[in-house]
């Protein structure tokens, strides 16, 4: 995720009483954003204001930032941003940062190159994804799963395995349900399944969730990838695969693990990097069927980092 693919229209500057000028910029690009398992929103403004990722599927339609980056974000600016968002068709805003005005939380967009801003605070303007679109994506995934399973009658292909692969392909910037998404997902699943015939080395999909908490800021980031798992006796190594080129400014997230397996329990050293987050520390977990679950926690210069990883083979 080294390139920026924010596409801007002409900025709209708004000046309100007691508030600094703001710039609204339209966003077009990859829409594979983080959906949290739980979230809280401040509903006292023109639209709900989130200081963490929302817990409903959504799309980003734009961003709001100060015309003068050095300005400090105050409560009146949040109210103004909510009004600007509503004027442009937004249904909520997600604060990209918050340490500057004491909310003590930032969405993980701070580590996402799609929303890098020269200013300290950016409000992402979002719209909720229609239920019809969500259902269409679920239907496309189910149809794909049934068709793929029928093509591989001698393979054990679980819905969880296919769903994880679908999220990985979407994380590359390929729209869910599109022909290119189906083609890429099928070829990727084929590559992973082929490795299952090996003796002790095979590919898997993984999902990682990283939470970082500092004195003034915190964020949560969710990412997907592929990894090669090698197990020889009690020794276990995991190394993420970065052969796929991400599209639309999305990024690769690297994970590596070296440790041992004893009676289904896993322990060792885990390292990962995703966006601006780089971490290495002890990890513990379990082997559960075709899944490996790992958890890690440690201290970095910016605060406490917690990570949970699920590898599906």
SVG drawing of the C-alpha trace seen along z (x, -y; Angstrom):
<svg xmlns="http://www.w3.org/2000/svg" viewBox="-32 -34 43 71">
<polyline fill="none" stroke="black" stroke-width="0.4" points="0.0,0.0 2.6,-2.4 0.6,-4.4 -2.2,-6.8 -5.3,-6.5 -7.5,-9.1 -9.3,-10.9 -10.4,-14.4 -13.0,-16.7 -12.8,-20.4 -12.6,-21.2 -15.5,-22.9 -14.6,-25.4 -17.1,-26.3 -16.8,-28.9 -19.0,-28.9 -19.4,-31.1 -16.5,-30.4 -15.3,-27.5 -12.3,-27.3 -12.7,-26.7 -13.1,-23.1 -12.5,-21.3 -14.7,-18.5 -13.1,-16.1 -14.8,-13.3 -13.4,-9.8 -13.2,-7.1 -11.2,-3.9 -11.2,-0.6 -14.1,-0.2 -12.9,2.7 -13.2,0.9 -13.0,2.3 -16.3,3.2 -15.9,3.5 -17.7,6.1 -19.0,3.3 -19.0,-0.5 -20.4,-3.6 -21.6,-6.7 -22.3,-10.2 -25.8,-11.0 -25.9,-14.6 -24.8,-16.0 -26.5,-16.3 -25.2,-12.8 -23.8,-10.1 -20.1,-10.6 -17.8,-7.6 -14.4,-7.6 -13.8,-4.0 -14.8,-1.9 -18.6,-1.4 -20.2,1.9 -22.3,1.9 -21.1,2.3 -20.5,-1.1 -18.8,-3.0 -16.7,-6.1 -17.8,-8.9 -15.5,-11.7 -13.4,-13.4 -13.5,-16.6 -10.4,-18.4 -9.2,-21.8 -8.3,-24.2 -5.4,-25.2 -3.9,-21.9 -2.4,-23.6 -5.9,-24.4 -7.0,-22.5 -10.1,-20.5 -12.8,-21.5 -16.3,-20.4 -17.8,-23.1 -15.7,-21.8 -17.2,-18.4 -20.7,-19.8 -19.8,-21.7 -18.2,-18.6 -21.4,-16.7 -23.5,-19.3 -21.1,-19.3 -21.3,-15.5 -25.1,-15.6 -25.1,-18.3 -23.1,-16.0 -25.3,-12.9 -23.3,-11.4 -25.1,-9.4 -22.3,-9.4 -18.7,-10.5 -15.7,-8.5 -13.0,-10.6 -9.7,-9.6 -7.9,-11.1 -8.8,-12.3 -5.8,-12.8 -5.7,-16.4 -8.9,-17.2 -8.9,-14.6 -11.3,-12.0 -8.6,-9.4 -9.5,-7.3 -8.8,-7.1 -10.1,-4.8 -7.5,-2.6 -7.6,-4.8 -4.5,-6.4 -2.6,-3.4 -4.4,-3.3 -2.8,-5.0 -6.1,-5.6 -6.9,-8.2 -3.5,-9.7 -3.8,-13.4 -1.4,-16.2 -3.6,-17.5 -3.9,-15.9 -7.6,-15.2 -9.8,-14.0 -13.4,-13.1 -14.4,-10.3 -17.9,-10.8 -19.7,-7.5 -23.0,-6.1 -24.4,-2.8 -24.3,0.0 -27.9,0.8 -29.3,4.1 -30.0,5.1 -26.3,4.8 -25.3,6.8 -27.7,9.5 -26.5,9.6 -22.9,10.1 -24.0,12.9 -25.9,14.5 -23.0,14.2 -20.7,15.9 -23.1,18.7 -23.6,19.3 -19.8,19.3 -19.4,21.8 -21.9,24.2 -20.5,24.1 -16.9,24.4 -17.8,27.3 -19.5,29.1 -16.3,28.7 -14.2,30.3 -16.4,33.2 -13.3,35.0 -12.1,32.0 -13.3,30.9 -14.2,27.2 -15.8,25.4 -17.9,22.3 -15.5,20.6 -12.5,21.4 -14.2,20.0 -15.5,16.9 -12.0,16.2 -10.7,16.5 -13.4,14.1 -12.4,11.5 -8.8,11.8 -9.6,11.3 -11.7,8.3 -8.8,6.9 -6.8,6.7 -9.2,4.1 -11.4,6.4 -15.2,5.6 -17.1,8.5 -19.4,10.3 -17.7,9.0 -16.5,11.4 -12.9,10.5 -13.6,11.3 -15.0,14.7 -12.1,15.6 -9.5,14.5 -11.2,16.3 -11.4,19.5 -7.7,19.5 -6.6,18.6 -8.6,21.4 -7.2,23.8 -3.7,22.7 -4.4,23.2 -6.1,26.6 -3.2,27.9 -0.8,27.4 -3.0,29.6 -1.5,32.7 2.0,31.8 3.5,33.6 4.0,30.8 3.8,27.5 0.6,25.8 -0.9,22.4 -3.7,20.9 -5.8,17.7 -5.6,15.6 -7.4,12.8 -5.7,10.5 -7.1,7.9 -4.7,5.5 -5.6,3.1 -3.1,0.4 -3.7,-1.8 -1.6,-4.7 -1.9,-7.5 -3.9,-9.7 -4.8,-7.5 -5.9,-4.1 -7.0,-2.3 -8.2,1.1 -7.2,2.5 -8.4,5.7 -6.6,7.2 -6.5,10.4 -3.8,12.3 -2.3,15.6 0.5,17.5 2.6,20.6 2.4,22.9 5.3,25.4 5.0,28.0 7.7,30.6 7.2,32.6 6.7,30.1 8.2,27.2 5.8,24.7 6.6,21.7 4.2,19.4 5.2,16.8 2.8,14.6 2.8,14.6 3.0,11.3 3.0,12.5 -0.4,10.8 -0.2,7.2 -2.8,5.1 -5.0,2.7 -6.4,-0.8 -4.0,-1.7 -4.7,1.3 -1.8,2.8 -0.1,6.1 0.1,7.1 3.0,9.3 2.9,11.9 5.6,14.3 5.6,16.9 8.2,19.4 7.4,21.7 6.2,25.1 3.1,27.2 2.5,29.4 -0.8,31.3 -2.6,28.8 -1.1,25.8 1.0,23.3 3.7,20.9 6.4,18.9 7.5,15.5 5.2,13.6 5.9,10.5 3.6,8.5 3.5,5.2 0.4,3.5 0.4,-0.1 2.2,-2.0 2.0,0.8 5.1,2.9 5.3,5.3 7.1,8.4 6.4,10.4 5.4,13.7 2.3,15.4 0.2,18.2 -2.6,20.2 -4.2,23.5 -4.6,25.8 -8.3,26.5 -9.0,28.7 -8.0,26.8 -7.5,23.6 -4.6,22.1 -5.5,19.4 -2.8,17.1 -2.9,14.1 -0.2,11.7 0.3,8.7 3.2,6.3 4.5,2.8 5.8,0.5 7.0,-3.1 3.4,-4.2 1.6,-2.1 0.2,1.4 -0.5,3.6 -2.8,6.6 -3.2,8.9 -5.4,11.9 -4.9,14.1 -6.9,16.8 -5.3,19.1 -7.7,21.3 -6.3,24.2"/>
</svg>
